[in-house]
Each structure stands twice: as C-alpha cells, then as structure tokens.
Amino acid sequence: MYEVKENILATLAYFDIFKYPLTSGEIFVFLKNRYHQSDFDLALRYLVAHQSVYQFGNLYSLKNDYSLVTRRFNGNQKAAELVKIAHKIGDWLIRFPYVRGIAVSGSLSKNYADENSDIDLFIITAKNRLWIARTIMHVFKKLTFLVGKQDYFCMNYYIDEEQLEIREKNIYTAIEVVTLIPLQGDTVIEQFYTANSWTREYLPNKIMRISSAKPLKPSIFKTVFEKCLNNRLGNLIDTLLMNITSGRWRKKTEQKKTNSKGAVMAMETGKHFAKPDPGNFQARLLGQYEKRISQVMIEPQGDLLAN
C-alpha cells in the first residue's frame, strides 16, 4: 500500500513542477509501476483524506490552490484550439523534402497552452538527410516572421530514420515520448514507438498512440527533389549543413545569447539528431523533480489496509 501512495505522490510531484493538476486517470497512466485499480483508488482516497493530496472535483494536486484548476481549464481550451492549427501545419510541412513524420511535442502535447505558447513540433526525417530537411524548413520559418506566424512553426527536435531511439532515458524523456501527438507519417511514427519501447520501464501503464497520424502521400516536387540529392552530393551537402549549423549554435552558446524566455541558447547536434537545450533545461528539470519528491515523500501515517 505504501508503494502505491509513494508512486502517486511522485507522479503528482512531476506535474506539480508545471503547475498542472491531474485527473485520477492521468495519475494512474503516469505511475512508474502497475497496480490493481482498487489498490490505486484506495491509496488515492487515503492521501486525500490525510491532506497529502488535495482534490478539486475530478482533479488532484499537491497544492491546496484552486487557481491551478482554473489555470488548467483555460489551458486545455487554448490547447484544443492550437492542436487544430497544428494539424493544418502538419499537412503543409509534410510536403517538405525528406520529412517522414511530424508530431506535436512540448506543453501542447500535454493538452496545455497559454497566450505565450508555441506549437512545438517533433520532426522525423529520411536517413542521413536531417540537415537538408532542417535547413529548408528553417529557411521557410524565416519567412513566417514576415506574417507574425513564427510561433506556429517551432520545429525544435529532429531525428532521422537511422537513429529513431532517443538517447537520454529518464522520466522526462519518457513522458515527452509517450505524450507526443502524431500528425503525419503513421508508419515511421510506429517505428519510432517500437524503437523507444524502453519508455515502458518508466511508464508501464501508458500506451503510445499512433491512430491520429496520417499516412504519407506522394508529392511530385518532393520526389523529384529527393531523387536529385539521393547520392554522394546529397551526403556532402547534409554533412556541410550540419557543420555550419552546429558551429553557429556553439557560437551563440559561447556568447551567452538568450532566447525570448531569457534562457541561454544551446543546441545538441549530431548526424542523426538536433535538439534544443536552452539553459540545460532537461538537467535542471530533473533536479527540480528530485527536490520536489524529497519535499513530499513523507511516509503516510497509518494505513487504510489495516482498517
């Protein structure tokens, strides 16, 4: 019984970092172990009764703060609007050369958005053509600034078909993987999920979704463009673009340039991946998570099973 309570508190502690209360169903899905539903329900009721967890209708939080419920409600509504836009954006971006899969990531994939939210996109490209695809897409993004739509095209995280497995394996990356909202490329998204089945070690109750991803449709422009660069020249260009982009980002980090949110800009790069790392975000978040767990992980007094 104690272990179930501990798991519930740890799950709520993670989402508490984002000020996001959860439903009982969401808590159950993000537990790090499997439990019978009856044991889970009993443990949750115990934590609420002893005010280790606070209940507001169908939502649960570590904080006795109803404003978090209002925040979530408004955020869910805003997210629903942005997800509709994201589907239209996915329909457009999948036409770009070497793009094989697109999914929504970030806070939007957790069903939350506010007035400052972007549409963060996770992109899967063809093998050894990530940097060509990324460069073309980011040239296009420069044009979106002219019409003030750049927040709709935050193509942050790229991987290619050669390396579908996410290298870092922790609770943060596991949650990011399983909460992706697939938009395009049903086949490659399924391959991606297979390559990242390690997430079950962290989230055994969460089933990754692929039903919303559309199948790839042939495009004459895309086919012709790729045929022209599916050779040694394409290999050289892709490597050159990787080196140029990596060099520019290293300089930004060394000069401590900051993004719109004040974090030092940084990007981790390789032949088969490119991902932002502003202010060493992942490490800082995991540190916050461990600290939050230590604050709430006080062994409950008594045990409902003994009653």
C-alpha contacts under 8 A as a table, 3 or more apart, distances in Angstrom:
res1	aa1	res2	aa2	distance
1	M	4	V	5.34
1	M	5	K	6.57
1	M	39	D	7.19
1	M	43	A	6.75
1	M	303	D	7.56
1	M	305	L	7.31
2	Y	5	K	5.21
2	Y	6	E	6.15
2	Y	299	E	7.64
2	Y	300	P	7.63
2	Y	303	D	7.93
3	E	6	E	4.96
3	E	7	N	6.16
4	V	7	N	5.11
4	V	8	I	6.26
4	V	35	Y	7.45
4	V	39	D	7.46
4	V	40	F	6.42
4	V	43	A	6.38
5	K	8	I	5.08
5	K	9	L	6.24
5	K	40	F	7.92
5	K	43	A	5.46
5	K	44	L	6.91
5	K	47	L	7.18
6	E	9	L	5.20
6	E	10	A	6.16
6	E	297	M	6.75
7	N	10	A	5.06
7	N	11	T	6.16
7	N	31	L	5.95
7	N	32	K	6.60
7	N	33	N	7.50
8	I	11	T	5.21
8	I	12	L	6.25
8	I	27	I	6.68
8	I	28	F	7.80
8	I	31	L	6.64
8	I	44	L	7.32
9	L	12	L	5.15
9	L	13	A	5.93
9	L	53	V	7.89
9	L	62	L	7.89
9	L	293	I	7.56
9	L	296	V	6.96
9	L	297	M	6.95
10	A	13	A	4.92
10	A	14	Y	6.39
10	A	293	I	5.91
10	A	297	M	7.66
11	T	14	Y	5.36
11	T	15	F	6.73
11	T	27	I	6.43
11	T	30	F	6.38
11	T	31	L	6.08
11	T	32	K	7.97
12	L	15	F	5.31
12	L	16	D	5.82
12	L	21	P	7.41
12	L	22	L	7.37
12	L	27	I	7.14
12	L	61	S	6.54
12	L	62	L	6.60
13	A	16	D	4.91
13	A	17	I	6.70
13	A	62	L	7.17
13	A	289	Y	6.79
13	A	292	R	5.92
13	A	293	I	5.95
13	A	296	V	7.60
14	Y	17	I	5.69
14	Y	18	F	7.64
14	Y	289	Y	5.70
14	Y	292	R	7.67
15	F	18	F	5.29
15	F	19	K	6.42
15	F	20	Y	5.44
15	F	21	P	6.92
15	F	22	L	7.85
16	D	19	K	4.64
16	D	20	Y	5.67
16	D	21	P	6.89
16	D	61	S	7.23
16	D	62	L	6.94
17	I	20	Y	7.62
17	I	288	Q	7.39
17	I	289	Y	7.13
17	I	292	R	7.88
19	K	68	L	6.47
20	Y	61	S	7.71
20	Y	68	L	6.71
20	Y	69	V	7.92
20	Y	72	R	6.34
21	P	59	L	5.93
21	P	60	Y	5.37
21	P	61	S	4.83
21	P	68	L	6.81
21	P	69	V	6.75
21	P	72	R	7.26
22	L	25	G	7.92
22	L	26	E	5.80
22	L	27	I	6.16
22	L	59	L	5.23
22	L	60	Y	5.30
22	L	61	S	6.77
23	T	26	E	5.17
23	T	27	I	6.31
23	T	58	N	5.62
23	T	59	L	4.54
23	T	60	Y	6.05
24	S	27	I	5.08
24	S	28	F	6.20
24	S	58	N	7.17
24	S	59	L	7.01
24	S	60	Y	7.16
25	G	28	F	5.15
25	G	29	V	6.27
26	E	29	V	5.06
26	E	30	F	6.30
27	I	30	F	5.35
27	I	31	L	6.29
28	F	31	L	5.42
28	F	40	F	7.50
28	F	205	N	7.29
29	V	203	L	7.30
29	V	204	P	7.98
29	V	205	N	4.99
29	V	206	K	5.25
30	F	203	L	5.73
30	F	205	N	6.74
30	F	206	K	6.62
31	L	34	R	7.19
31	L	202	Y	7.97
31	L	203	L	6.16
31	L	204	P	7.56
31	L	205	N	7.00
32	K	201	E	7.50
32	K	202	Y	5.15
32	K	203	L	5.09
32	K	204	P	6.51
32	K	205	N	7.93
33	N	202	Y	7.69
33	N	203	L	7.08
33	N	204	P	6.24
33	N	205	N	7.55
34	R	204	P	6.47
34	R	205	N	6.48
35	Y	39	D	6.60
35	Y	40	F	6.45
36	H	39	D	5.36
36	H	40	F	6.39
37	Q	40	F	5.07
37	Q	41	D	6.09
38	S	41	D	5.13
38	S	42	L	6.14
39	D	42	L	5.15
39	D	43	A	6.18
40	F	43	A	5.19
40	F	44	L	6.16
41	D	44	L	5.21
41	D	45	R	6.20
42	L	45	R	5.24
42	L	46	Y	6.26
42	L	304	L	7.57
43	A	46	Y	5.05
43	A	47	L	6.30
43	A	304	L	7.84
44	L	47	L	5.17
44	L	48	V	6.27
44	L	53	V	7.96
45	R	48	V	5.15
45	R	49	A	6.06
46	Y	49	A	5.07
46	Y	50	H	6.20
46	Y	304	L	6.73
47	L	50	H	5.24
47	L	51	Q	6.00
47	L	52	S	5.03
47	L	53	V	5.38
47	L	300	P	7.92
48	V	51	Q	4.92
48	V	52	S	6.03
48	V	53	V	4.78
48	V	54	Y	5.62
48	V	55	Q	6.59
49	A	52	S	7.81
50	H	53	V	7.63
51	Q	54	Y	6.01
52	S	62	L	6.78
52	S	296	V	7.97
53	V	60	Y	6.61
53	V	61	S	5.77
53	V	62	L	4.95
53	V	63	K	7.31
54	Y	60	Y	5.59
54	Y	61	S	5.28
54	Y	62	L	6.04
54	Y	63	K	6.51
54	Y	64	N	5.78
55	Q	58	N	7.05
55	Q	59	L	5.79
55	Q	60	Y	4.60
55	Q	61	S	6.60
56	F	59	L	5.16
56	F	60	Y	6.23
56	F	66	Y	7.11
56	F	69	V	7.43
59	L	69	V	7.36
61	S	64	N	7.15
65	D	68	L	5.95
65	D	69	V	7.80
66	Y	69	V	5.30
66	Y	70	T	6.80
67	S	70	T	5.04
67	S	71	R	6.05
68	L	71	R	4.89
68	L	72	R	6.11
69	V	72	R	5.11
69	V	73	F	6.15
70	T	73	F	5.07
70	T	74	N	6.20
71	R	74	N	5.35
71	R	75	G	5.99
72	R	75	G	4.88
72	R	76	N	5.97
72	R	112	Y	7.02
73	F	76	N	5.23
73	F	77	Q	6.46
74	N	77	Q	5.23
74	N	78	K	6.32
74	N	114	D	7.79
75	G	78	K	5.12
75	G	79	A	6.01
75	G	111	N	7.37
75	G	112	Y	4.65
75	G	113	A	4.77
75	G	114	D	5.64
76	N	79	A	5.00
76	N	80	A	6.26
76	N	111	N	5.47
76	N	112	Y	5.02
76	N	113	A	6.72
77	Q	80	A	5.28
77	Q	81	E	6.71
77	Q	112	Y	7.96
78	K	81	E	5.29
78	K	82	L	6.44
78	K	112	Y	7.09
78	K	113	A	5.49
78	K	114	D	6.33
79	A	82	L	5.06
79	A	83	V	6.02
79	A	108	L	5.90
79	A	111	N	5.44
79	A	112	Y	5.10
79	A	113	A	4.83
79	A	114	D	7.70
80	A	83	V	5.26
80	A	84	K	6.56
80	A	111	N	7.21
81	E	84	K	5.48
81	E	85	I	6.74
82	L	85	I	5.00
82	L	86	A	6.06
82	L	108	L	7.78
82	L	113	A	7.90
82	L	119	I	7.18
83	V	86	A	4.77
83	V	87	H	6.35
83	V	108	L	7.41
84	K	87	H	5.38
84	K	88	K	6.84
85	I	88	K	5.23
85	I	89	I	6.30
86	A	89	I	4.93
86	A	90	G	6.04
86	A	104	V	7.32
86	A	119	I	6.79
86	A	152	Y	7.46
87	H	90	G	5.03
87	H	91	D	6.32
87	H	183	L	6.12
88	K	91	D	5.08
88	K	92	W	6.57
89	I	92	W	5.14
89	I	93	L	6.14
89	I	152	Y	7.70
89	I	153	F	7.72
90	G	93	L	5.15
90	G	94	I	5.95
90	G	102	I	6.48
90	G	103	A	7.92
90	G	183	L	6.05
90	G	184	Q	6.48
91	D	94	I	5.80
91	D	95	R	7.40
91	D	184	Q	7.42
92	W	95	R	5.85
92	W	96	F	7.88
93	L	96	F	5.59
93	L	99	V	7.73
93	L	137	M	7.87
94	I	99	V	5.76
94	I	100	R	6.94
94	I	101	G	7.19
94	I	102	I	7.21
94	I	184	Q	6.89
94	I	216	L	7.84
95	R	99	V	7.28
95	R	219	S	6.92
95	R	222	K	6.63
96	F	99	V	5.85
96	F	133	A	7.22
96	F	136	I	7.77
96	F	137	M	7.27
96	F	222	K	6.48
97	P	133	A	6.06
97	P	222	K	5.02
97	P	223	T	7.72
97	P	225	F	6.73
97	P	226	E	6.31
98	Y	125	T	5.39
98	Y	126	A	5.08
98	Y	129	R	6.50
98	Y	130	L	7.48
98	Y	132	I	7.89
98	Y	133	A	5.70
98	Y	222	K	7.62
98	Y	226	E	6.90
99	V	102	I	7.84
99	V	123	I	7.20
99	V	124	I	6.25
99	V	125	T	4.50
99	V	126	A	6.38
99	V	133	A	6.54
100	R	123	I	7.72
100	R	124	I	5.54
100	R	125	T	5.03
100	R	126	A	6.17
100	R	184	Q	7.63
100	R	185	G	5.77
100	R	188	V	6.79
100	R	216	L	7.41
101	G	123	I	5.82
101	G	124	I	4.76
101	G	125	T	6.74
101	G	183	L	7.60
101	G	184	Q	5.18
101	G	185	G	4.35
101	G	186	D	7.45
101	G	188	V	6.22
101	G	189	I	6.41
102	I	121	L	6.75
102	I	122	F	5.73
102	I	123	I	4.81
102	I	124	I	6.35
102	I	182	P	6.28
102	I	183	L	5.50
102	I	184	Q	5.01
102	I	185	G	6.69
103	A	121	L	5.71
103	A	122	F	5.07
103	A	123	I	6.67
103	A	180	L	6.01
103	A	181	I	5.20
103	A	182	P	4.14
103	A	183	L	5.06
103	A	184	Q	6.87
104	V	108	L	6.99
104	V	109	S	5.71
104	V	119	I	7.11
104	V	120	D	5.90
104	V	121	L	4.73
104	V	122	F	6.02
104	V	180	L	5.62
104	V	181	I	4.89
104	V	182	P	6.42
104	V	183	L	7.19
105	S	108	L	6.34
105	S	109	S	4.94
105	S	119	I	7.84
105	S	120	D	5.34
105	S	121	L	5.52
105	S	122	F	6.00
105	S	176	E	6.97
105	S	179	T	7.41
105	S	180	L	5.20
105	S	181	I	6.80
106	G	109	S	5.62
106	G	110	K	7.12
106	G	120	D	5.84
106	G	121	L	7.96
106	G	176	E	7.17
107	S	110	K	5.12
107	S	111	N	6.71
107	S	112	Y	5.50
107	S	113	A	6.55
108	L	111	N	5.04
108	L	112	Y	5.02
108	L	113	A	5.74
108	L	117	S	7.88
108	L	119	I	6.88
108	L	120	D	7.42
109	S	112	Y	7.31
109	S	179	T	5.79
109	S	180	L	5.53
109	S	181	I	5.79
110	K	179	T	6.36
113	A	116	N	7.69
113	A	117	S	5.40
114	D	117	S	5.30
117	S	151	D	7.68
118	D	151	D	4.80
118	D	152	Y	5.97
118	D	153	F	7.79
118	D	154	C	6.63
119	I	151	D	6.24
119	I	152	Y	4.93
119	I	153	F	6.28
119	I	154	C	5.83
120	D	152	Y	7.67
120	D	153	F	7.08
120	D	154	C	4.82
120	D	155	M	6.03
120	D	156	N	6.39
121	L	153	F	7.33
121	L	154	C	5.94
121	L	155	M	4.73
121	L	156	N	6.03
121	L	157	Y	6.86
122	F	155	M	6.42
122	F	156	N	6.44
122	F	157	Y	4.99
122	F	158	Y	6.09
123	I	155	M	6.99
123	I	156	N	7.92
123	I	157	Y	6.21
123	I	158	Y	4.81
123	I	159	I	6.50
124	I	130	L	7.95
124	I	158	Y	5.86
124	I	159	I	5.08
124	I	160	D	5.13
124	I	161	E	6.77
124	I	188	V	7.85
125	T	129	R	6.61
125	T	130	L	5.42
125	T	133	A	6.96
125	T	158	Y	7.37
125	T	159	I	6.37
125	T	160	D	4.49
125	T	161	E	6.24
126	A	129	R	5.56
126	A	130	L	6.63
126	A	160	D	5.52
126	A	161	E	5.48
126	A	162	E	7.80
127	K	130	L	7.10
127	K	160	D	5.30
127	K	161	E	4.81
127	K	162	E	5.04
127	K	272	H	7.73
128	N	131	W	7.91
128	N	160	D	6.89
128	N	162	E	7.13
128	N	235	N	7.11
128	N	238	D	7.23
128	N	271	K	7.04
128	N	272	H	6.68
129	R	132	I	5.45
129	R	133	A	6.27
129	R	160	D	7.43
129	R	234	G	7.72
129	R	235	N	7.54
129	R	238	D	5.95
130	L	133	A	5.23
130	L	134	R	5.94
130	L	158	Y	7.20
130	L	159	I	6.90
130	L	160	D	5.90
130	L	238	D	7.24
130	L	271	K	7.58
130	L	272	H	6.55
130	L	273	F	7.37
131	W	134	R	4.94
131	W	135	T	5.89
131	W	238	D	5.21
131	W	239	T	7.34
131	W	241	L	5.87
131	W	242	M	5.63
131	W	271	K	7.94
132	I	135	T	5.27
132	I	136	I	6.30
132	I	237	I	7.26
132	I	238	D	5.32
132	I	241	L	6.89
133	A	136	I	5.36
133	A	137	M	6.19
134	R	137	M	5.12
134	R	138	H	6.05
134	R	158	Y	7.75
135	T	138	H	5.17
135	T	139	V	6.12
135	T	241	L	7.43
136	I	139	V	5.20
136	I	140	F	6.37
137	M	140	F	5.07
137	M	141	K	6.25
138	H	141	K	4.67
138	H	142	K	6.31
138	H	155	M	7.96
139	V	142	K	5.25
139	V	143	L	6.99
140	F	143	L	5.31
140	F	144	T	6.85
141	K	144	T	5.05
141	K	145	F	7.03
141	K	150	Q	6.39
141	K	153	F	6.53
142	K	145	F	5.64
142	K	146	L	7.66
142	K	150	Q	7.71
143	L	146	L	5.55
143	L	147	V	7.58
144	T	147	V	5.46
144	T	148	G	6.15
144	T	149	K	5.22
144	T	150	Q	5.05
145	F	148	G	4.85
145	F	149	K	6.07
145	F	150	Q	5.25
146	L	149	K	7.84
147	V	150	Q	7.95
148	G	151	D	7.83
149	K	152	Y	5.65
149	K	153	F	7.38
150	Q	153	F	5.42
150	Q	154	C	7.07
151	D	154	C	6.02
155	M	158	Y	7.71
156	N	274	A	7.88
156	N	275	K	6.12
156	N	276	P	6.32
157	Y	273	F	7.66
157	Y	274	A	5.89
157	Y	275	K	4.52
157	Y	276	P	6.79
158	Y	273	F	5.39
158	Y	274	A	5.06
158	Y	275	K	6.27
159	I	163	Q	6.74
159	I	164	L	6.51
159	I	272	H	5.55
159	I	273	F	4.30
159	I	274	A	6.57
160	D	163	Q	5.79
160	D	164	L	6.36
160	D	272	H	5.36
160	D	273	F	6.62
161	E	164	L	5.62
161	E	188	V	7.74
162	E	272	H	6.75
163	Q	166	I	7.82
163	Q	272	H	6.05
163	Q	273	F	7.80
164	L	191	Q	7.68
164	L	192	F	5.41
164	L	195	A	6.07
164	L	196	N	7.63
165	E	192	F	6.90
165	E	195	A	5.11
165	E	196	N	5.40
166	I	169	K	7.17
166	I	173	T	7.93
166	I	196	N	6.77
168	E	173	T	6.75
169	K	173	T	6.07
169	K	174	A	6.77
169	K	198	W	7.86
169	K	199	T	7.82
170	N	173	T	5.52
170	N	174	A	6.02
170	N	202	Y	7.45
171	I	174	A	5.05
171	I	175	I	6.14
171	I	202	Y	6.17
172	Y	175	I	5.37
172	Y	176	E	6.24
172	Y	282	Q	7.43
172	Y	286	L	7.17
173	T	176	E	4.94
173	T	177	V	6.08
174	A	177	V	5.22
174	A	178	V	6.28
174	A	199	T	5.02
174	A	202	Y	6.67
174	A	203	L	7.29
175	I	178	V	5.34
175	I	179	T	6.01
175	I	199	T	7.94
175	I	203	L	7.79
176	E	179	T	5.50
176	E	180	L	6.40
177	V	180	L	5.66
177	V	196	N	7.94
177	V	199	T	7.72
178	V	199	T	7.52
178	V	206	K	7.13
178	V	207	I	7.34
178	V	208	M	5.20
178	V	209	R	7.67
179	T	208	M	7.31
181	I	209	R	7.57
181	I	212	S	7.50
182	P	185	G	7.87
182	P	186	D	7.75
182	P	189	I	7.16
182	P	209	R	7.55
182	P	210	I	6.19
182	P	211	S	7.91
182	P	212	S	5.83
182	P	213	A	4.78
183	L	212	S	6.11
183	L	213	A	4.40
183	L	214	K	6.19
184	Q	212	S	7.99
184	Q	213	A	4.61
184	Q	214	K	4.61
184	Q	215	P	6.31
184	Q	216	L	6.85
185	G	188	V	5.62
185	G	189	I	6.04
185	G	213	A	5.84
185	G	214	K	5.62
185	G	215	P	4.98
185	G	216	L	5.34
186	D	189	I	5.19
186	D	190	E	6.18
186	D	210	I	6.46
186	D	211	S	7.66
186	D	213	A	4.81
186	D	214	K	5.57
186	D	215	P	5.11
186	D	216	L	7.49
187	T	190	E	5.22
187	T	191	Q	6.39
187	T	215	P	7.03
188	V	191	Q	4.89
188	V	192	F	6.06
189	I	192	F	4.90
189	I	193	Y	6.27
189	I	210	I	6.80
189	I	213	A	7.63
190	E	193	Y	5.15
190	E	194	T	6.28
190	E	210	I	6.55
191	Q	194	T	5.06
191	Q	195	A	6.17
192	F	195	A	5.10
192	F	196	N	6.28
193	Y	196	N	5.04
193	Y	197	S	6.16
193	Y	208	M	7.08
194	T	197	S	5.34
195	A	198	W	7.92
196	N	199	T	6.16
197	S	200	R	5.96
198	W	201	E	5.69
198	W	202	Y	7.72
199	T	202	Y	5.39
199	T	203	L	5.94
199	T	204	P	7.53
200	R	203	L	4.76
200	R	204	P	4.32
200	R	205	N	7.53
200	R	206	K	7.43
201	E	204	P	6.05
203	L	206	K	5.62
209	R	212	S	7.50
210	I	213	A	5.69
218	P	222	K	7.81
218	P	223	T	7.45
219	S	222	K	5.20
219	S	223	T	6.00
220	I	223	T	5.14
220	I	224	V	6.10
221	F	224	V	5.30
221	F	225	F	6.00
222	K	225	F	5.21
222	K	226	E	6.09
223	T	226	E	5.34
223	T	227	K	6.11
224	V	227	K	5.12
224	V	228	C	6.39
225	F	228	C	5.35
225	F	229	L	6.81
226	E	229	L	5.25
226	E	230	N	5.89
227	K	230	N	5.27
228	C	231	N	7.53
229	L	232	R	7.73
229	L	233	L	6.34
229	L	234	G	4.39
229	L	235	N	7.89
230	N	233	L	7.76
230	N	234	G	5.79
230	N	235	N	7.81
231	N	234	G	5.32
231	N	235	N	6.55
232	R	235	N	4.96
232	R	236	L	6.29
233	L	236	L	5.14
233	L	237	I	6.17
234	G	237	I	5.11
234	G	238	D	6.05
235	N	238	D	5.27
235	N	239	T	6.32
236	L	239	T	5.28
236	L	240	L	6.08
237	I	240	L	5.02
237	I	241	L	6.12
238	D	241	L	5.27
238	D	242	M	6.25
239	T	242	M	5.04
239	T	243	N	6.31
239	T	271	K	7.38
240	L	243	N	5.22
240	L	244	I	6.22
241	L	244	I	5.11
241	L	245	T	6.00
242	M	245	T	5.30
242	M	246	S	5.94
242	M	269	T	7.90
242	M	270	G	7.64
242	M	271	K	7.09
243	N	246	S	5.18
243	N	247	G	6.01
244	I	247	G	5.23
244	I	248	R	6.31
245	T	248	R	5.18
245	T	249	W	6.30
246	S	249	W	5.22
246	S	250	R	6.16
246	S	267	M	7.77
246	S	269	T	6.45
247	G	250	R	5.14
247	G	251	K	6.34
248	R	251	K	5.21
248	R	252	K	6.42
249	W	252	K	4.97
249	W	253	T	6.27
249	W	265	M	7.73
249	W	266	A	6.29
249	W	267	M	6.33
250	R	253	T	5.15
250	R	254	E	6.14
250	R	266	A	7.11
250	R	267	M	7.74
251	K	254	E	5.02
251	K	255	Q	6.06
252	K	255	Q	5.17
252	K	256	K	6.10
252	K	257	K	5.42
252	K	265	M	6.43
252	K	266	A	7.13
253	T	256	K	4.87
253	T	257	K	6.20
253	T	264	V	6.50
253	T	265	M	5.58
253	T	266	A	5.36
254	E	257	K	7.85
256	K	264	V	5.44
256	K	265	M	6.93
257	K	264	V	5.54
257	K	265	M	5.83
258	T	261	K	7.48
258	T	262	G	5.16
258	T	263	A	5.04
258	T	264	V	4.23
258	T	265	M	5.21
259	N	262	G	5.31
259	N	263	A	5.61
259	N	264	V	6.46
259	N	265	M	5.92
259	N	278	P	7.91
260	S	263	A	7.66
263	A	278	P	5.54
263	A	279	G	5.19
264	V	278	P	5.42
264	V	279	G	5.05
265	M	276	P	7.84
265	M	277	D	7.11
265	M	278	P	4.79
265	M	279	G	6.73
266	A	276	P	5.97
266	A	277	D	5.05
266	A	278	P	5.06
266	A	279	G	7.12
266	A	280	N	7.91
267	M	274	A	6.92
267	M	275	K	5.60
267	M	276	P	4.22
267	M	277	D	5.14
267	M	278	P	7.26
268	E	273	F	7.96
268	E	274	A	5.80
268	E	275	K	5.40
268	E	276	P	6.22
268	E	277	D	6.63
269	T	272	H	7.97
269	T	273	F	5.80
269	T	274	A	4.50
269	T	275	K	6.60
270	G	273	F	5.21
270	G	274	A	6.39
277	D	280	N	5.27
277	D	281	F	5.86
277	D	282	Q	7.37
278	P	281	F	5.70
280	N	283	A	5.78
280	N	284	R	6.36
281	F	284	R	5.21
281	F	285	L	6.07
282	Q	285	L	5.16
282	Q	286	L	6.24
283	A	286	L	5.25
283	A	287	G	6.20
284	R	287	G	5.04
284	R	288	Q	6.26
285	L	288	Q	5.00
285	L	289	Y	6.16
286	L	289	Y	4.92
286	L	290	E	6.28
287	G	290	E	5.28
287	G	291	K	6.26
288	Q	291	K	5.08
288	Q	292	R	6.03
289	Y	292	R	5.07
289	Y	293	I	6.16
290	E	293	I	5.14
290	E	294	S	6.31
291	K	294	S	5.19
291	K	295	Q	6.43
292	R	295	Q	5.11
292	R	296	V	6.52
293	I	296	V	5.36
293	I	297	M	5.64
294	S	297	M	5.41
294	S	298	I	7.98
295	Q	298	I	7.59
300	P	303	D	7.59
302	G	306	A	7.83
303	D	306	A	5.50
303	D	307	N	7.17
304	L	307	N	5.28
